[in-house]
């Protein structure tokens, strides 16, 4: 499903469709796309604290906007897959990380 959405977003970038929100984002440029990603990330956090149903909606919005960002930046889902595969099975050394209140 995410692959199909990514492909649809790519298609909209290559062949704009009048009235498309995706094309609106591309026409506004990277700053607008980044602003939307930030807004949606914040909404995910708030929803996670308050309402599981809203969390589903906001997570869907965030994923969509992240895919728009990836297409805008020319990053493929395969690149993301490769990076995630590199991380699979690796242990995180939490003792080497700063406490969250020091970040």
N, C-alpha and C positions, 0 to 999 in steps of 0.2 A: 504494500500500500504506500509506504513512504517513497519507494522507488518510482511508482506511478505518479505521485504528486510532484516529485522532483522533476521528472520528465515533462510534466505538464507546465511547470514553471519555466523550464528551459524553452519549451515551445513558445510560451508567451513572450519570452525575451526575444526570440528570433522572429516571431510573427505576432506582433502586438494585436490585441483585440480591443476594439473601442469599448470603453466603459469598464474594462477589467481592472480590479483593484491591484492585481499583480503588476500590470503595466503602469499603473499609477505609481507604485513604489519604485519601479525601475526608472521612471521618468523623473522622479524626485531625487534619485541618486543615493549614494552610499550613506550619507548622514541621516537621511530619513529612514532608511532601512535599519541602521544601527539604533536609532531612537526607538523604533517599533520593537526591536529585539529587547532593548532595555526595559521598555514599558511592560512587555509581556512577561519577562523574567520576574519583574517585581510583582505582577499580578499572580503568577504561579506561587510565589512565596506567601502572599496574603491568602490565597485560596487554600493552600496547604494547611494553614493555621485555622481556617474557618469552615470550609465546606467541601467535602469530597467530590460532590457533583460539579462544583465550580472548578475544582482542580483539574478535572478531566477536560473541561472546556478551555481553560487557560493553558494547559499543557499542549493541547491541540493547536492553539494560536501560536504558542512559542515555537513549536516544531515547524509550523508553516513559515513563520518569519525567519527562522534559522535556515530553512531550505532556500528561501529567497536570497538570503545573504550569501549562502554557498554558491548559488548560481551567479549572483552579481560578481563574486570574487573569482569565479572560474574554478571552483573546487568541486571535485566529483565525490559522489558517495563512495566510490571505490577508495579514494584517498582516506576518507574517514574510516572505512572498514579496515584498511591496512594499518592505520594508527591504532585502532582498537585491538586488532589482533596482536600487535606488538606488546600490548599491555596485558593481555590475557595470561593469567596464572602468575603474574608478578606480585610479590608481596610488597606492600607499602610499609616503609619504615617510619612509623608514626613518631618514634622517639626523636627522629631528626627534624620533625616539623615544628614550626612555631605554634604555640597555643593560639586558638582562634581569636582571642582578645588582643593578640599582639600583631595580627596581620594588618 
